[in-house]
Amino acid sequence: MNSTAVLFVAFFLFAAIEGSPLYNKGRCRCIGSSADFIHLKRIEKFEVIPATPMCQQIEIVVTMKDTAEERCMNPKSKQAQNIINLLKKRSPQK
């Protein structure tokens, strides 16, 4: 009888662990410190992630050219603001 109970609990724990990545999709990607400056020649991709109910802060994720590493950038930094303004000017207005 005990082995059945152990298997039953193990099955539900495994199911809970398998389903856990679904909850991580709604959390902030940038936790902790963020860079204030990243050399422009090293940036492959610049992504602005707006605030959501699950993450109340605007996030900027930069993909590096040489390593494909994703790094977070401080959205309040002068460089980030300049890049955002430049991208707004370049994008066609609807």
Distance bins in CASP14 RR format, pairs under 12 A and 6 or more apart:
PFRMAT RR
TARGET T0000
AUTHOR 0000-0000-0000
RMODE 2
METHOD distances of the structure
MODEL  1
1 7 0 0 0 0 0 1 0 0 0 0 0
1 8 0 0 0 0 0 1 0 0 0 0 0
2 8 0 0 0 0 0 1 0 0 0 0 0
2 9 0 0 0 0 0 1 0 0 0 0 0
3 9 0 0 0 0 0 1 0 0 0 0 0
3 10 0 0 0 0 0 1 0 0 0 0 0
4 10 0 0 0 0 0 1 0 0 0 0 0
4 11 0 0 0 0 0 1 0 0 0 0 0
5 11 0 0 0 0 0 1 0 0 0 0 0
5 12 0 0 0 0 0 1 0 0 0 0 0
6 12 0 0 0 0 0 1 0 0 0 0 0
6 13 0 0 0 0 0 1 0 0 0 0 0
7 13 0 0 0 0 0 1 0 0 0 0 0
7 14 0 0 0 0 0 1 0 0 0 0 0
8 14 0 0 0 0 0 1 0 0 0 0 0
8 15 0 0 0 0 0 1 0 0 0 0 0
9 15 0 0 0 0 0 1 0 0 0 0 0
9 16 0 0 0 0 0 1 0 0 0 0 0
10 16 0 0 0 0 0 1 0 0 0 0 0
10 17 0 0 0 0 0 1 0 0 0 0 0
11 17 0 0 0 0 0 1 0 0 0 0 0
11 18 0 0 0 0 0 1 0 0 0 0 0
12 18 0 0 0 0 0 1 0 0 0 0 0
12 19 0 0 0 0 0 1 0 0 0 0 0
13 19 0 0 0 0 0 1 0 0 0 0 0
13 20 0 0 0 0 0 1 0 0 0 0 0
14 20 0 0 0 0 0 1 0 0 0 0 0
16 22 0 0 0 0 0 1 0 0 0 0 0
16 23 0 0 0 0 0 1 0 0 0 0 0
17 23 0 0 0 0 0 1 0 0 0 0 0
19 25 0 0 0 0 0 1 0 0 0 0 0
20 27 0 0 0 0 0 1 0 0 0 0 0
21 27 0 0 0 0 0 1 0 0 0 0 0
23 54 0 0 0 0 1 0 0 0 0 0 0
24 31 0 0 0 0 0 1 0 0 0 0 0
24 54 0 0 0 0 0 1 0 0 0 0 0
24 55 0 0 0 0 0 1 0 0 0 0 0
25 52 0 0 0 0 0 1 0 0 0 0 0
25 54 0 0 0 0 1 0 0 0 0 0 0
25 55 0 0 0 0 0 1 0 0 0 0 0
26 49 0 0 0 0 0 1 0 0 0 0 0
26 51 0 0 0 0 0 1 0 0 0 0 0
26 52 1 0 0 1 0 0 0 0 0 0 0
26 53 0 0 0 0 1 0 0 0 0 0 0
26 54 1 0 1 0 0 0 0 0 0 0 0
26 55 1 0 0 1 0 0 0 0 0 0 0
26 56 0 0 0 0 0 1 0 0 0 0 0
26 59 0 0 0 0 0 1 0 0 0 0 0
27 49 0 0 0 0 0 1 0 0 0 0 0
27 52 0 0 0 0 1 0 0 0 0 0 0
27 53 0 0 0 0 0 1 0 0 0 0 0
27 54 1 0 0 1 0 0 0 0 0 0 0
27 55 1 0 0 1 0 0 0 0 0 0 0
27 56 0 0 0 0 0 1 0 0 0 0 0
27 57 0 0 0 0 0 1 0 0 0 0 0
27 59 0 0 0 0 0 1 0 0 0 0 0
28 34 0 0 0 0 0 1 0 0 0 0 0
28 49 0 0 0 0 1 0 0 0 0 0 0
28 51 0 0 0 0 1 0 0 0 0 0 0
28 52 0 0 0 0 1 0 0 0 0 0 0
28 53 0 0 0 0 0 1 0 0 0 0 0
28 54 1 0 0 1 0 0 0 0 0 0 0
28 55 1 1 0 0 0 0 0 0 0 0 0
28 56 0 0 0 0 1 0 0 0 0 0 0
28 57 1 0 0 1 0 0 0 0 0 0 0
28 58 0 0 0 0 0 1 0 0 0 0 0
28 59 1 0 0 1 0 0 0 0 0 0 0
28 60 0 0 0 0 0 1 0 0 0 0 0
28 61 0 0 0 0 0 1 0 0 0 0 0
28 72 0 0 0 0 1 0 0 0 0 0 0
28 75 0 0 0 0 0 1 0 0 0 0 0
29 47 0 0 0 0 1 0 0 0 0 0 0
29 48 0 0 0 0 0 1 0 0 0 0 0
29 49 1 0 0 1 0 0 0 0 0 0 0
29 52 0 0 0 0 0 1 0 0 0 0 0
29 54 0 0 0 0 0 1 0 0 0 0 0
29 55 1 0 0 1 0 0 0 0 0 0 0
29 57 0 0 0 0 0 1 0 0 0 0 0
29 58 0 0 0 0 0 1 0 0 0 0 0
29 59 1 0 1 0 0 0 0 0 0 0 0
29 60 0 0 0 0 1 0 0 0 0 0 0
29 61 1 0 0 1 0 0 0 0 0 0 0
29 62 0 0 0 0 0 1 0 0 0 0 0
29 70 1 0 0 1 0 0 0 0 0 0 0
29 71 0 0 0 0 0 1 0 0 0 0 0
29 72 1 0 0 1 0 0 0 0 0 0 0
29 73 0 0 0 0 0 1 0 0 0 0 0
30 47 0 0 0 0 0 1 0 0 0 0 0
30 48 0 0 0 0 0 1 0 0 0 0 0
30 49 0 0 0 0 1 0 0 0 0 0 0
30 51 0 0 0 0 0 1 0 0 0 0 0
30 55 0 0 0 0 1 0 0 0 0 0 0
30 57 1 0 0 1 0 0 0 0 0 0 0
30 58 0 0 0 0 1 0 0 0 0 0 0
30 59 1 0 1 0 0 0 0 0 0 0 0
30 60 1 0 0 1 0 0 0 0 0 0 0
30 61 1 0 0 1 0 0 0 0 0 0 0
30 62 0 0 0 0 0 1 0 0 0 0 0
30 70 0 0 0 0 1 0 0 0 0 0 0
30 71 0 0 0 0 1 0 0 0 0 0 0
30 72 1 1 0 0 0 0 0 0 0 0 0
30 73 0 0 0 0 1 0 0 0 0 0 0
30 74 0 0 0 0 1 0 0 0 0 0 0
30 75 0 0 0 0 1 0 0 0 0 0 0
30 80 0 0 0 0 0 1 0 0 0 0 0
31 55 0 0 0 0 1 0 0 0 0 0 0
31 57 0 0 0 0 0 1 0 0 0 0 0
31 59 0 0 0 0 1 0 0 0 0 0 0
31 72 0 0 0 0 1 0 0 0 0 0 0
32 57 0 0 0 0 0 1 0 0 0 0 0
32 59 0 0 0 0 0 1 0 0 0 0 0
32 71 0 0 0 0 0 1 0 0 0 0 0
32 72 1 0 0 1 0 0 0 0 0 0 0
32 74 0 0 0 0 0 1 0 0 0 0 0
33 71 0 0 0 0 0 1 0 0 0 0 0
33 72 0 0 0 0 1 0 0 0 0 0 0
33 73 0 0 0 0 0 1 0 0 0 0 0
33 74 0 0 0 0 1 0 0 0 0 0 0
33 77 0 0 0 0 0 1 0 0 0 0 0
34 57 0 0 0 0 0 1 0 0 0 0 0
34 58 0 0 0 0 0 1 0 0 0 0 0
34 59 0 0 0 0 1 0 0 0 0 0 0
34 60 1 0 0 1 0 0 0 0 0 0 0
34 61 0 0 0 0 1 0 0 0 0 0 0
34 62 0 0 0 0 1 0 0 0 0 0 0
34 70 0 0 0 0 0 1 0 0 0 0 0
34 71 0 0 0 0 1 0 0 0 0 0 0
34 72 1 0 1 0 0 0 0 0 0 0 0
34 73 1 0 1 0 0 0 0 0 0 0 0
34 74 1 0 1 0 0 0 0 0 0 0 0
34 75 1 0 0 1 0 0 0 0 0 0 0
34 76 0 0 0 0 1 0 0 0 0 0 0
34 77 1 0 0 1 0 0 0 0 0 0 0
34 79 0 0 0 0 0 1 0 0 0 0 0
34 80 0 0 0 0 1 0 0 0 0 0 0
35 42 0 0 0 0 0 1 0 0 0 0 0
35 43 0 0 0 0 0 1 0 0 0 0 0
35 60 0 0 0 0 1 0 0 0 0 0 0
35 61 0 0 0 0 0 1 0 0 0 0 0
35 62 1 0 0 1 0 0 0 0 0 0 0
35 64 0 0 0 0 0 1 0 0 0 0 0
35 69 0 0 0 0 0 1 0 0 0 0 0
35 70 0 0 0 0 0 1 0 0 0 0 0
35 71 1 0 1 0 0 0 0 0 0 0 0
35 72 1 0 0 1 0 0 0 0 0 0 0
35 73 1 0 1 0 0 0 0 0 0 0 0
35 74 1 0 0 1 0 0 0 0 0 0 0
35 75 0 0 0 0 0 1 0 0 0 0 0
35 76 0 0 0 0 0 1 0 0 0 0 0
35 77 1 0 0 1 0 0 0 0 0 0 0
35 79 0 0 0 0 1 0 0 0 0 0 0
35 80 0 0 0 0 1 0 0 0 0 0 0
36 60 0 0 0 0 0 1 0 0 0 0 0
36 62 0 0 0 0 0 1 0 0 0 0 0
36 71 0 0 0 0 0 1 0 0 0 0 0
36 72 0 0 0 0 0 1 0 0 0 0 0
36 73 1 0 0 1 0 0 0 0 0 0 0
36 74 1 0 1 0 0 0 0 0 0 0 0
36 75 0 0 0 0 0 1 0 0 0 0 0
36 76 0 0 0 0 1 0 0 0 0 0 0
36 77 1 0 1 0 0 0 0 0 0 0 0
36 78 1 0 0 1 0 0 0 0 0 0 0
36 79 1 0 0 1 0 0 0 0 0 0 0
36 80 0 0 0 0 1 0 0 0 0 0 0
36 81 0 0 0 0 0 1 0 0 0 0 0
36 82 0 0 0 0 0 1 0 0 0 0 0
37 43 0 0 0 0 0 1 0 0 0 0 0
37 62 0 0 0 0 0 1 0 0 0 0 0
37 71 0 0 0 0 0 1 0 0 0 0 0
37 73 0 0 0 0 1 0 0 0 0 0 0
37 74 0 0 0 0 1 0 0 0 0 0 0
37 77 1 0 0 1 0 0 0 0 0 0 0
37 78 0 0 0 0 1 0 0 0 0 0 0
37 79 1 0 1 0 0 0 0 0 0 0 0
37 80 0 0 0 0 1 0 0 0 0 0 0
37 81 0 0 0 0 0 1 0 0 0 0 0
37 82 0 0 0 0 0 1 0 0 0 0 0
37 83 0 0 0 0 0 1 0 0 0 0 0
38 44 0 0 0 0 0 1 0 0 0 0 0
38 45 0 0 0 0 0 1 0 0 0 0 0
38 46 0 0 0 0 1 0 0 0 0 0 0
38 60 0 0 0 0 1 0 0 0 0 0 0
38 61 0 0 0 0 0 1 0 0 0 0 0
38 62 1 0 1 0 0 0 0 0 0 0 0
38 63 0 0 0 0 0 1 0 0 0 0 0
38 64 1 0 0 1 0 0 0 0 0 0 0
38 65 0 0 0 0 0 1 0 0 0 0 0
38 69 0 0 0 0 0 1 0 0 0 0 0
38 70 0 0 0 0 0 1 0 0 0 0 0
38 71 1 0 0 1 0 0 0 0 0 0 0
38 72 0 0 0 0 1 0 0 0 0 0 0
38 73 1 0 0 1 0 0 0 0 0 0 0
38 74 0 0 0 0 0 1 0 0 0 0 0
38 77 0 0 0 0 1 0 0 0 0 0 0
38 79 1 0 0 1 0 0 0 0 0 0 0
38 80 0 0 0 0 1 0 0 0 0 0 0
38 83 0 0 0 0 1 0 0 0 0 0 0
39 62 0 0 0 0 0 1 0 0 0 0 0
39 64 0 0 0 0 1 0 0 0 0 0 0
39 65 0 0 0 0 0 1 0 0 0 0 0
39 66 0 0 0 0 0 1 0 0 0 0 0
39 71 0 0 0 0 0 1 0 0 0 0 0
39 73 0 0 0 0 0 1 0 0 0 0 0
39 79 0 0 0 0 1 0 0 0 0 0 0
40 46 0 0 0 0 1 0 0 0 0 0 0
40 62 0 0 0 0 0 1 0 0 0 0 0
40 64 0 0 0 0 0 1 0 0 0 0 0
40 65 0 0 0 0 0 1 0 0 0 0 0
40 73 0 0 0 0 0 1 0 0 0 0 0
40 79 0 0 0 0 1 0 0 0 0 0 0
40 80 0 0 0 0 0 1 0 0 0 0 0
40 82 0 0 0 0 1 0 0 0 0 0 0
40 83 0 0 0 0 1 0 0 0 0 0 0
40 86 0 0 0 0 0 1 0 0 0 0 0
41 64 0 0 0 0 0 1 0 0 0 0 0
41 65 1 0 0 1 0 0 0 0 0 0 0
41 66 0 0 0 0 1 0 0 0 0 0 0
42 62 0 0 0 0 1 0 0 0 0 0 0
42 63 0 0 0 0 1 0 0 0 0 0 0
42 64 1 0 1 0 0 0 0 0 0 0 0
42 65 1 0 1 0 0 0 0 0 0 0 0
42 66 1 0 0 1 0 0 0 0 0 0 0
42 67 0 0 0 0 1 0 0 0 0 0 0
42 68 0 0 0 0 0 1 0 0 0 0 0
42 69 0 0 0 0 1 0 0 0 0 0 0
42 71 0 0 0 0 1 0 0 0 0 0 0
42 73 0 0 0 0 0 1 0 0 0 0 0
43 60 0 0 0 0 0 1 0 0 0 0 0
43 61 0 0 0 0 0 1 0 0 0 0 0
43 62 1 0 1 0 0 0 0 0 0 0 0
43 63 1 0 0 1 0 0 0 0 0 0 0
43 64 1 0 0 1 0 0 0 0 0 0 0
43 65 1 0 0 1 0 0 0 0 0 0 0
43 66 0 0 0 0 0 1 0 0 0 0 0
43 67 0 0 0 0 0 1 0 0 0 0 0
43 68 0 0 0 0 0 1 0 0 0 0 0
43 69 0 0 0 0 0 1 0 0 0 0 0
43 70 0 0 0 0 0 1 0 0 0 0 0
43 71 0 0 0 0 1 0 0 0 0 0 0
43 73 0 0 0 0 1 0 0 0 0 0 0
43 79 0 0 0 0 0 1 0 0 0 0 0
43 80 0 0 0 0 0 1 0 0 0 0 0
43 83 0 0 0 0 1 0 0 0 0 0 0
43 87 0 0 0 0 0 1 0 0 0 0 0
44 61 0 0 0 0 0 1 0 0 0 0 0
44 62 0 0 0 0 1 0 0 0 0 0 0
44 63 1 0 1 0 0 0 0 0 0 0 0
44 64 1 0 0 1 0 0 0 0 0 0 0
44 65 1 0 1 0 0 0 0 0 0 0 0
44 66 0 0 0 0 1 0 0 0 0 0 0
44 67 0 0 0 0 1 0 0 0 0 0 0
44 68 1 0 0 1 0 0 0 0 0 0 0
44 69 0 0 0 0 1 0 0 0 0 0 0
44 70 0 0 0 0 1 0 0 0 0 0 0
44 71 0 0 0 0 0 1 0 0 0 0 0
45 60 0 0 0 0 0 1 0 0 0 0 0
45 61 0 0 0 0 1 0 0 0 0 0 0
45 62 1 0 0 1 0 0 0 0 0 0 0
45 63 1 1 0 0 0 0 0 0 0 0 0
45 64 0 0 0 0 1 0 0 0 0 0 0
45 65 0 0 0 0 1 0 0 0 0 0 0
45 68 0 0 0 0 1 0 0 0 0 0 0
45 69 0 0 0 0 0 1 0 0 0 0 0
45 70 0 0 0 0 1 0 0 0 0 0 0
45 71 0 0 0 0 0 1 0 0 0 0 0
45 73 0 0 0 0 0 1 0 0 0 0 0
45 83 0 0 0 0 0 1 0 0 0 0 0
45 87 0 0 0 0 0 1 0 0 0 0 0
46 59 0 0 0 0 0 1 0 0 0 0 0
46 60 1 0 0 1 0 0 0 0 0 0 0
46 61 0 0 0 0 1 0 0 0 0 0 0
46 62 1 0 1 0 0 0 0 0 0 0 0
46 63 0 0 0 0 1 0 0 0 0 0 0
46 64 0 0 0 0 0 1 0 0 0 0 0
46 65 0 0 0 0 0 1 0 0 0 0 0
46 70 0 0 0 0 0 1 0 0 0 0 0
46 71 0 0 0 0 0 1 0 0 0 0 0
46 72 0 0 0 0 0 1 0 0 0 0 0
46 73 0 0 0 0 1 0 0 0 0 0 0
46 75 0 0 0 0 0 1 0 0 0 0 0
46 79 0 0 0 0 0 1 0 0 0 0 0
46 80 0 0 0 0 1 0 0 0 0 0 0
46 82 0 0 0 0 0 1 0 0 0 0 0
46 83 1 0 1 0 0 0 0 0 0 0 0
46 84 0 0 0 0 1 0 0 0 0 0 0
46 86 0 0 0 0 1 0 0 0 0 0 0
46 87 1 0 0 1 0 0 0 0 0 0 0
46 90 0 0 0 0 0 1 0 0 0 0 0
47 58 0 0 0 0 0 1 0 0 0 0 0
47 59 0 0 0 0 1 0 0 0 0 0 0
47 60 1 0 0 1 0 0 0 0 0 0 0
47 61 1 0 1 0 0 0 0 0 0 0 0
47 62 1 0 0 1 0 0 0 0 0 0 0
47 63 1 0 0 1 0 0 0 0 0 0 0
47 70 0 0 0 0 1 0 0 0 0 0 0
47 71 0 0 0 0 0 1 0 0 0 0 0
47 72 0 0 0 0 0 1 0 0 0 0 0
47 73 0 0 0 0 1 0 0 0 0 0 0
47 75 0 0 0 0 0 1 0 0 0 0 0
47 80 0 0 0 0 0 1 0 0 0 0 0
47 83 0 0 0 0 0 1 0 0 0 0 0
47 84 0 0 0 0 0 1 0 0 0 0 0
47 87 0 0 0 0 0 1 0 0 0 0 0
48 57 0 0 0 0 0 1 0 0 0 0 0
48 58 1 0 0 1 0 0 0 0 0 0 0
48 59 1 0 0 1 0 0 0 0 0 0 0
48 60 1 0 1 0 0 0 0 0 0 0 0
48 61 0 0 0 0 1 0 0 0 0 0 0
48 62 0 0 0 0 0 1 0 0 0 0 0
48 72 0 0 0 0 0 1 0 0 0 0 0
48 73 0 0 0 0 1 0 0 0 0 0 0
48 75 1 0 0 1 0 0 0 0 0 0 0
48 80 0 0 0 0 1 0 0 0 0 0 0
48 81 0 0 0 0 0 1 0 0 0 0 0
48 83 0 0 0 0 1 0 0 0 0 0 0
48 84 1 0 0 1 0 0 0 0 0 0 0
48 85 0 0 0 0 0 1 0 0 0 0 0
48 87 0 0 0 0 1 0 0 0 0 0 0
48 88 0 0 0 0 0 1 0 0 0 0 0
48 91 0 0 0 0 0 1 0 0 0 0 0
49 55 1 0 0 1 0 0 0 0 0 0 0
49 56 0 0 0 0 0 1 0 0 0 0 0
49 57 0 0 0 0 1 0 0 0 0 0 0
49 58 1 0 0 1 0 0 0 0 0 0 0
49 59 1 0 1 0 0 0 0 0 0 0 0
49 60 1 0 0 1 0 0 0 0 0 0 0
49 61 1 0 0 1 0 0 0 0 0 0 0
49 62 0 0 0 0 0 1 0 0 0 0 0
49 70 0 0 0 0 0 1 0 0 0 0 0
49 72 0 0 0 0 1 0 0 0 0 0 0
49 73 0 0 0 0 0 1 0 0 0 0 0
49 75 0 0 0 0 1 0 0 0 0 0 0
50 56 0 0 0 0 0 1 0 0 0 0 0
50 57 0 0 0 0 1 0 0 0 0 0 0
50 58 1 0 0 1 0 0 0 0 0 0 0
50 59 0 0 0 0 1 0 0 0 0 0 0
50 60 0 0 0 0 0 1 0 0 0 0 0
50 75 0 0 0 0 0 1 0 0 0 0 0
50 84 0 0 0 0 0 1 0 0 0 0 0
51 57 1 0 1 0 0 0 0 0 0 0 0
51 58 1 0 1 0 0 0 0 0 0 0 0
51 59 0 0 0 0 1 0 0 0 0 0 0
51 75 0 0 0 0 1 0 0 0 0 0 0
52 58 0 0 0 0 1 0 0 0 0 0 0
52 59 0 0 0 0 1 0 0 0 0 0 0
57 72 0 0 0 0 0 1 0 0 0 0 0
57 74 0 0 0 0 0 1 0 0 0 0 0
57 75 1 0 0 1 0 0 0 0 0 0 0
57 76 0 0 0 0 1 0 0 0 0 0 0
58 72 0 0 0 0 0 1 0 0 0 0 0
58 73 0 0 0 0 0 1 0 0 0 0 0
58 74 0 0 0 0 0 1 0 0 0 0 0
58 75 1 0 1 0 0 0 0 0 0 0 0
58 76 0 0 0 0 1 0 0 0 0 0 0
58 77 0 0 0 0 0 1 0 0 0 0 0
58 80 0 0 0 0 1 0 0 0 0 0 0
58 81 0 0 0 0 0 1 0 0 0 0 0
58 84 0 0 0 0 1 0 0 0 0 0 0
59 70 0 0 0 0 0 1 0 0 0 0 0
59 71 0 0 0 0 0 1 0 0 0 0 0
59 72 1 0 0 1 0 0 0 0 0 0 0
59 73 0 0 0 0 1 0 0 0 0 0 0
59 74 0 0 0 0 1 0 0 0 0 0 0
59 75 1 0 0 1 0 0 0 0 0 0 0
59 76 0 0 0 0 0 1 0 0 0 0 0
59 80 0 0 0 0 0 1 0 0 0 0 0
60 70 0 0 0 0 0 1 0 0 0 0 0
60 71 0 0 0 0 1 0 0 0 0 0 0
60 72 1 0 0 1 0 0 0 0 0 0 0
60 73 1 0 1 0 0 0 0 0 0 0 0
60 74 1 0 0 1 0 0 0 0 0 0 0
60 75 1 0 1 0 0 0 0 0 0 0 0
60 76 0 0 0 0 1 0 0 0 0 0 0
60 77 0 0 0 0 1 0 0 0 0 0 0
60 79 0 0 0 0 1 0 0 0 0 0 0
60 80 1 0 1 0 0 0 0 0 0 0 0
60 81 0 0 0 0 0 1 0 0 0 0 0
60 83 0 0 0 0 1 0 0 0 0 0 0
60 84 0 0 0 0 1 0 0 0 0 0 0
60 87 0 0 0 0 0 1 0 0 0 0 0
61 69 0 0 0 0 0 1 0 0 0 0 0
61 70 1 0 1 0 0 0 0 0 0 0 0
61 71 1 0 0 1 0 0 0 0 0 0 0
61 72 1 0 0 1 0 0 0 0 0 0 0
61 73 1 0 0 1 0 0 0 0 0 0 0
61 74 0 0 0 0 0 1 0 0 0 0 0
61 75 0 0 0 0 0 1 0 0 0 0 0
61 80 0 0 0 0 0 1 0 0 0 0 0
62 68 0 0 0 0 0 1 0 0 0 0 0
62 69 0 0 0 0 1 0 0 0 0 0 0
62 70 1 0 0 1 0 0 0 0 0 0 0
62 71 1 0 1 0 0 0 0 0 0 0 0
62 72 1 0 0 1 0 0 0 0 0 0 0
62 73 1 0 1 0 0 0 0 0 0 0 0
62 74 0 0 0 0 0 1 0 0 0 0 0
62 75 0 0 0 0 0 1 0 0 0 0 0
62 77 0 0 0 0 0 1 0 0 0 0 0
62 79 0 0 0 0 0 1 0 0 0 0 0
62 80 0 0 0 0 1 0 0 0 0 0 0
62 83 0 0 0 0 1 0 0 0 0 0 0
63 69 1 0 0 1 0 0 0 0 0 0 0
63 70 1 0 1 0 0 0 0 0 0 0 0
63 71 0 0 0 0 1 0 0 0 0 0 0
63 72 0 0 0 0 0 1 0 0 0 0 0
63 73 0 0 0 0 0 1 0 0 0 0 0
64 70 1 0 0 1 0 0 0 0 0 0 0
64 71 1 0 0 1 0 0 0 0 0 0 0
64 72 0 0 0 0 0 1 0 0 0 0 0
64 73 0 0 0 0 0 1 0 0 0 0 0
65 71 0 0 0 0 0 1 0 0 0 0 0
71 80 0 0 0 0 0 1 0 0 0 0 0
72 80 0 0 0 0 0 1 0 0 0 0 0
73 79 1 0 0 1 0 0 0 0 0 0 0
73 80 1 0 1 0 0 0 0 0 0 0 0
73 81 0 0 0 0 0 1 0 0 0 0 0
73 82 0 0 0 0 0 1 0 0 0 0 0
73 83 0 0 0 0 1 0 0 0 0 0 0
73 84 0 0 0 0 0 1 0 0 0 0 0
74 80 1 0 0 1 0 0 0 0 0 0 0
74 81 0 0 0 0 1 0 0 0 0 0 0
74 83 0 0 0 0 0 1 0 0 0 0 0
75 81 1 0 0 1 0 0 0 0 0 0 0
75 82 0 0 0 0 0 1 0 0 0 0 0
75 83 0 0 0 0 0 1 0 0 0 0 0
75 84 0 0 0 0 1 0 0 0 0 0 0
76 84 0 0 0 0 0 1 0 0 0 0 0
77 83 0 0 0 0 1 0 0 0 0 0 0
77 84 0 0 0 0 0 1 0 0 0 0 0
78 84 0 0 0 0 0 1 0 0 0 0 0
78 85 0 0 0 0 0 1 0 0 0 0 0
79 85 0 0 0 0 0 1 0 0 0 0 0
79 86 0 0 0 0 0 1 0 0 0 0 0
80 86 0 0 0 0 0 1 0 0 0 0 0
80 87 0 0 0 0 0 1 0 0 0 0 0
81 87 0 0 0 0 0 1 0 0 0 0 0
81 88 0 0 0 0 0 1 0 0 0 0 0
82 88 0 0 0 0 0 1 0 0 0 0 0
82 89 0 0 0 0 0 1 0 0 0 0 0
83 89 0 0 0 0 0 1 0 0 0 0 0
83 90 0 0 0 0 0 1 0 0 0 0 0
84 90 0 0 0 0 0 1 0 0 0 0 0
84 91 0 0 0 0 0 1 0 0 0 0 0
85 91 0 0 0 0 0 1 0 0 0 0 0
END
